[in-house]
Amino acid sequence: MTQQTPNTLPTLLHAINAALGRGDSTSALGLCDERLALVPDDAEAQRYRGQIYARQGDFEAARSAARLATELTPNDPRAWSDLGRVWALSNDWPAAVHCFRQSVGLDADYADGWHNLGAALKQMDERERALSCLQRALTIEHTRADTYLAMGGLLIEDGQLDEALWCFDRAAAHAPDSTRARNRLAQELSDCGQVVQATELFRSSLNGNPSDVDAWFGLGHAMEDLGRADLASLCYLNVLKWQRGHGLALGHYLSLVKDDTSETASWVTHAIQAVAHHETPEEAKALIGYGLAKYYDRRGQYADAAHVGLAANAARRRKAGVLDRRALQRRVDGIRQTYTTDFFSERRRLGIGTDQPVFIVGLPRSGTTLIEQILSAHPRMHGAGELPDLARLVVQSMGGRKQAPWQAASFLEDEMASRLLAHEYLRALRRNAPSDSVRISDKQPLNYFHLAFAALLFPNARVIHCRRDVRDNAFSIWMENFNADQHYATDFDDLAFFISQERRILAHWQAVLPLPILNVQYEDVVADLEGQARRLTDFLGAPWSDECLKFHQNNRAVQTPSRWQVRQPIYTKSVGRWKTYAPYLPDLEQAFACLEHSR
């Protein structure tokens, strides 16, 4: 609560901020009450009461106090803005927007009001209006770091990465002492593959504030991407030093730690207790449980790993929900019925002719990272990682239509629109690629849902479809901490259904898609690396390079759960891995008994 109040109560505000800085909201509220006892109609004190009550979670009292402030000073834009903030804190965004509009209506140069209005409109998914309001706030006060951060977040959602990075850079420049701005810039740089630059920013934050949990966690994740497990573990320990209940950091630490020290044993005990305790939030149970399962797996304690894996997935399932099988089947049925050979023949004029993009698709944990690592070791190829841009452009091209995103390709009929979309995707694909790259891969596995759209944008692109023994594939997914919206990942029956639908889609694409598709079996790659690597380079029309066989020496950042496997020479220990767990996970084999072929 640091707003400025010229010509009113600087002493009261200073005292309130001091109390809140100590975490003593009761004393801060008492200061307001003391002022009101002396001056019952003091609007400033009512404004402060509203904000303090909101911080305490008493939204009814907060609204009452903030509303009274607007009645006492109906022409004060700050009073309306503060009432809007109370509505925002209680997640009533329409009411918040109304108040913020009142605020800027009273004073068109009130930067706080424009910022708050933009932030509220963003929550209502009115992005264009939100961006306009945030720009207005910066026109009035061009050094507002929080507004640059909010604008950068909007631009990230719209796929305007370069513009977003500029905003985060401005935020960091205008608030050099704010680790929040610097860390946000670092996180976005890391997410788009500029991991080395990100580590420098995280370290800069830590130089100024060694207790910065966000910087320690971001640095740890960056160290993982760069293959430095030892340093990553130390970073996560520092997170836990300052925030013992940080479930994600504990999960990452346990998944990496190799030394059986007394400190490790202490954290393992803490993790066991957290997963078992009924008061531990479900998401924390999941995050810690996935890491603990990997800890046990690495030590050959397979029964313990299975037991904890069941607990982690059950917790995630209770929190995130289950797979909607009917919705998935309707989606696959719609794709198969809509996108036919004739559909693509009628749209041959769309898109652009470059053959640079390579779409590596398949189930998660099916070998997509390994294939991209092999290809990116080639001196004329580049791996862009898992890009979100094809799915983003699918949604963008819908133009607000209410239909499901899988239908986007069926609405794409304008040649110019298809070319503009193709060039926007290419900008993302080429962002960190050497200028002489003849092929650049996008290994977002679930892009197989959007291959019709990809084929319209790039009729000369190529597709590599990765496959793996279904039980190994399913088990590997089940053991991994995927995003909570991947509802198929927590249950073997759901995984079997999801995999059966992936097979239906790929069989359909093999029959009708005008793009060439190469099927690559994981087990074949680990059995004959050179033979399969040559097959891949032939498919992509590239000359052979022995560097492909040295993929594990490639020092590029790898930002997927397979980051550790692809930094090792080829090995076969993951083949048939599910059999080790069969005695402890009987549902695994049973779930896949209905699939005719395991490969």
N, C-alpha and C positions, 0 to 999 in steps of 0.2 A: 504494500500500500504506500507507494512512493509519489503519488500525484502531487503536483504543485498547487498551492492555494494562495495566490497573491492577495495581499491586503485583508486576509481573514485570520486564520488561526495557526500560524507557523509553529508556535510553541506547542499547541495541542498535537498537531500532526507529527512533530518531531518526537514527542513523548510516546505517541501511539506506535510509531514505527520502531522506536527503541524497544517497546514491550513486545511487539510482534517479532522483532529480530531475536528476542530471547525465547520465542515460542510461547509467550504468556498472553494469550488472547483474552483471558479473563481480566487481567489488569488493564489491557487496552480498552476493553468494553467499560470497565469501571471509570476510566478517564473521561469517556464520552458521557457517562451518566453524571459524573461530577459537574461537567460543563453544563449539561441540560438542567441540572438542579438550580444553577445560577441563572441560565438564560434558556428558558423552556422552548423558545421558538428559534433556537440556533440550528439553521439548516445544515451547516457544515458538520456539526456533531451527529446529526441524524444520518447524513451521508456516510460518515465513518462507521456508525453503528451498523448500517446495512451491510457494508463490506465485511465487517468483522463477524456478524452473525452468519453471513454466507460462508465464510471460511470455516466456521464451526459446524456447518451443515444444517443450521436452523433457518431454512429458506422462508418459512412463513414469517418469522420475526424480521428477517432481512428485507423481505418485500415490503412489510409494513413500514419499517424505518426509512427505506429508500423512497417509497412512495410519498411519505410525509415530507421528505426533503423537497420533492418536486412541487408539492402543494405550497410549501413555504416560500420557495423561490422558483416559480414556474418558468421564468425566463433565463434560468441558469443552465447552460448546456451541460455542465459537469454533473448536475443533479440527474438529468435525464440519462446521461451516459452511465452513471453509477447504477441507476435503476436497471438499465439494460444489462449491465454486467451481472447483477443479481439474477435476472432471468436467464442469462447465459449459463451461469454456474448451476442452475437447476435444470438446464437442458431444454428450456422453453425458447427455442430459437425465433419463432415468429414474434413473440412478445419482445424479445431482445431487439430484433430488427426494428420494430416500431419505435422503441425508446431511442435507439441510436439515430434513427431518422429524425426524431424530434430534436435531438441534440444538434445535429449538423444543420437542421432547418433554422435553429436559433442563431447559430454561428457557423457560417460556411467555411471559416478558416480554423475550425477546431480540429486539429490533427488527430487527437485521441478519439474523437467521435467517428471520424472517417476510418481510422484503423479498426476500431471495434465493429463498425458496421460491415467492413470488408470481411473480418474474421467470422462474424455471424452468418453472413451470406454464403461464405464458403461451407459452413456446416449444413446449410440448406441446399447445397449443390448448385447454387447460382454462381457459377465460377466467373463468368464474364463480368457480372455486376460486382462481384467480390474484388476482382483484379482492378477494376476501375476505381473502386473506393480506396484500395491500398495505394494505387498510384496517386490519387488525390492527396492522401495523407503525406506522401513523400514530396509532392509538389510544395506543400505547405512547410514541411519540416524534413529536409532531405537527409538528415543524419539519423533517422529513426531505425536503429538496428532491428528492433522487434518487427517492424513493418517489412523490412527487407527479408527477414526470416519467413514471415507469413507469405509474402509474395513468392519467395523461392519454393515454398511447399506447394503452392498452387501450380507453379510452372512445372514442377516435377510431375505432378499428377497429369498434366497435359502433355507430357513428353518433351517439353522444351528444356532439355538438360543444360545446354550451354548458357541460356538465359538464367536458369535457376542457379547455376554455379556462380554467375556474375553477382546475383543477389546475395548469395551466402558470403561471397568475398567482400561485398560492400558492408554487410552486417558485421563481419569480423573487423573490417577496417574502421568502422565507426564506433565499435565497442571493443577496443583492443584488450580490455581487461575482462571481457565476457567470454568465458570458455564455452558457453552455450552456442554462441555464434560460430566460434572456431570449430567446435566439435561437429556441428551440423555440416559445415563445409567439408570437413574431413570425412564424415560418413558418406556424403554424396560422392566425393572423389573416389573413395574406396569402392562404393557400389558400382561405379562406372569403370572400374579397372585401374584407376590411378592410385594404386595402393601405396607406393613409395611416398608420394606426395602427402597422402593421408597420414602416414605414420609420423611425418615431420610435424604436422599440425597437432596431432594428438600429444606428441612429446612436448610441444610448445605449451599446450594447456597444462600438462603435468609439471612443467618447470615452474609455472606460476601458482599451481594449486595441486600439491601431491595427493590430496584426498579426492580428486575429481573422479568419481566412479565411472561416469560416462566415458571419459578419456581413457581410463584404464581398460574398460571393456572394449572400446573401439580399437585400441592398440592391440589387445589380445586377439581380436578377430582378424586384424590385419596381419599379425604374425602367423596365424593359421594359414591365411591365404598365401603367404610367402613361404610356407613350409617350415616355419620355426616353432616347432611344438614346445621346445624348452622355454623359449621366451613367452610364448602364449600362456603357458601354465603359470608362469610368474605373474603375468598381468592379471589373470583371473584370481590368483591368490590375493593380489592387492585389492581387487574389487571386494573380495570376501572380508578382507581386513577392515574395510570401511563400512561394508554393508553385508553383514553375515547372512541375511535372509535372501540374498540375490540368487534366486533359483537357477537362472540361465547361466550365470557365471559358474556356479557349482557344478552344473551339468557338463559344461564345457571342460572344466578342470578335470573332473573324473574321467571324461572320455579320452583325455590326453595323458594324464600322469602315468609314469612308468615306475618310478621309485617307490618302494614300499617303506616309507619313513613313518615315524610316529605322527608327523603332521598329516600325512596322507591317511593313515588309519583313523585319525580324529575326524577328518572330513567324511570318510566313508561311514563312520558311525553316525555322524550328524545327518548324512543323506538317508541312511536306513531309517532313522527315527522320523525324519521329515516325511518320507514316503508313506510310512505306516500310520502317522498321526492323523486322526480324523479332522483336526482343525486346520491342517495345512491346505491352502487353496488348491483346487484341482489342477490348475495350470502349473503351479509350482511343483506338485507331485509329478506331473508329466515331465517337466523340464529336468528335474533332478533324476527321475527314474530312468530316462533315456541315457543319461550320462553314466549312471551307476550300472546299468545293464552292459554298456560297453566296457566299463572297468572290469566287471566279472568275466566277460567274454574274452578279453585280452589275457586273462590269467587262467583260462580254461575251466572256470567255474560255471559250467553251462547250465546246470540246474538253477543256480542263483540268478544267472542272467535271464533265463526264461521267466522265472518268478517275478523279477523286477520289471521285465518287459511287459508282462501281462498287467501289472499294476499301473505302469506308465500309460499304456494304451487305453486301459479302462478309464483312467482319470481324464485323459484327453478326449475320449469319446463322450464322457458325461458332460464335459465343458463345451465341446465344439459341436456335438451332434453326430448323427449317423449319415451314411451315404443314402441319398435319394435315388434308389435304383430305377424307379419309374421315370424320373426326370432324365437320368442319363440315357436310358434306353430310347426315350422319345427323341433326345438329341441325336443319337446315332442313327435312328430310323430316319429322321428328317434329313440328315446329311446324305445318307445313301439314296433317298428318294429324289432329292433336289439336284445333286451334282452328278450328272450323267455325262457320257461321252458327247452327246449332242450339246449339252450346256457349254462345255469348253470349246467345242468347234464353233459355236455361234459367237464366241467372244475372243477369237484369236487376235483381233486388232488391239486389244487392251494391253496395258503395261509397257515395259521397256525391254530392250533386247539383251542387256548384260547377262552374262553367265557367271558372274562373280559369286552370287550367294549360294551357299550350301546349307540346307536345312537338315540338321541331325535330330531325328525324332525317335520316340519310343517311350517305353515306361521309364519312370525314374529308376535309377540304380540298375539299368540294363546294359551299361557300358558306354553311354553317350560321352561321358567325360574322358574315358580312355581313348575313344576314337578321335575326339577333338584334340587330345594331347598328342597323339601320333601324327595327325595331320598338321598341327601347328608347329611341330618340330621341323617340317619341311621349309626350306628357306624362302619359298614363294607362296606360302600359305599362312593364314592368320586365324586364330581362334578368338572369336568375340565373346565367348561365354554364353550364358543364358540371358538373352536379351528379352525385355518385356515389350519391345516395340511392335512386333507383329500383332499381338493381342490388343495392344493399345490402339493401333491404327484400325483394327477391325471395329472396335467400339466407336472410334472417332468417325469412321466412314458411315456409320448408321445415322448420323445427323439427328439424334434424338428420337428415332423410331422406337416403338415399344417392342418390336420383335427381338427374339433371342440373337445374341452375337453370331452364332453359327450361320445365320441367314445373311450375313453381311455381303458375302460374295454374290448372292443372287440379286442384290440391289446395285451392284457396281456395273454400270453400263456405259458411263461417260469416259471417253478415251483420255481427255485431259485430266479428269479426276484421278483415274488410275495411275497416270504418270506422275502426278504430283505426290500421291501416296507412295509410289515406288521410290521416288527421289528422297522423300522424308525418311523412309526406312533405310535407304542406302547411307544417309548421313549418320544414322545411329550405328549401322553395321561397320562403317569405315572409321569410326571415331578414333580408335587407338591403333589402327592397322597401318603397317608400312605402305607407302604409296605404290610399291611395286607388287603388292599381293595380287596374285591371279585368282585365288579363291579365298573367300572369308566365310567361316562357318558360324552359324547361330545354333547352339545346342540346347535351346529351350525344348525339353522333351515333349511337352504337351502341345507343341505347335502342330501335332498331327491333327488336332481338331480344326486347324485353320489352313490346311494345305490347299483348299480350293481358292482361298483368298490369295495365298502366296503364288499360286499358279497364274492367277490373273495379273498380278503385278510383275512377275518375272517368269515368262513362259520358257526361258532357257535355263532356269535354275536346276539344281540337282538335289535329290533327297536321299539321305542315308538313314535307313531304318534299323535300329539296334534291337536285338532280341537276346533273350537269356532264358535258361531253364526257369520255368514259371515258379517253382517252389523256392529256388534260390532268390529269384527276383522279388517274390512276395515277402520272404523272410527279411531280406535286406531293407525293404521299404518299412516293414513293421518295426524294425529295430531303430529306425532313424527318426529324429525330431523334425518332422515336416511341418509346414505351416498348418495352423489349426483349420484352415478352410479345405485342406486335402482330406475330406471325410472318409475316403476309401482306405486310408493308410492304417487304421487302428484295429481292423478285424479281418481275419483270413477269409471268411465268406464274402465280405465286401470286396476284398482284394481279388478273389477269384472272379467275381462278377465284373469288376472293373477291367481286369485283364481280358476277359472274354469280349468285352465291348471294344477294347483297343484292337483286338484281332479282327473284329468285324469291320472297323473303320479302315484298317490297313489293307485288308483283303479287297475292300471296295476301291481304295486309291490305286492299288496295283492294277485293277481292271479298267479304271476310267481316267485316272489323272494323266494329263499330257506330259508331266515331268518324269524323267527317268528316276527310278527308285532302286537302290541297292540294299538288299537285306544282308545284315552282318550279324553273325551269331557270336556272342561273347566267348563261348567255349572254344570256337574255332580260332578266335584271335589269340587266346592264351596258349593254344596248342601249336599254332603255326603263325607266329607274329609276322615274319617276313612275307609269307605267302599272302596273308590277309592285307598287310600294308601295301603290297604291290597291287593287289586287287582294288584297293581303295584309290590309290593314285591313278591307276588306269581308268577307273570309272570317272575320275575328275579331270582326266585329260592332262595330267601333269607328269613331267619326267620323273623318273625314280630318283630318290635321294636316300642314302644310307642314314641320314640324320633321323629319319622316321623311326629307325630301330633304337635310337637313343632318346626316345621321348621322355624318359624319366630324368634326364639331365636338363630338360627344358626348365628354365627358371622363371617362367611366366607365372603370374598370380593365378591361382585356381580357386574359384569361389563356390565350390560345391562340396557336398559331403565326401566325395571321392578324392579330395585333395591329397590325402596321404597315400592312397593306393597308386596313383599315377606318378608319384615321385619315387617309386621303386621299380626295379626291373620286372618284367612280366613274371607272374607266378600263377599257380593253379590252385592255391589253397581255398579260394572262394568257390571253386567248382564243387558242387555236391555238399555245400556247407549246411544246407537244411537238414541233412541226414543226422548230423551231430545233435540237433535239437529235437529230432522226431520223438524220442522217448518223453520229452518234457512238454511238447506242444502237439498233442495228437490231432488238434483241430487243423493244423497246417496241412497234413497229408490228406485228411478227409475232405477239406475244402476244395482240393484240386483233383479229386478222383473223377469228377465229371468232365474234366478237360481231356480230350482224346490224346493229345500229344503234349509232352512236357517241354518240348523245344519248339 
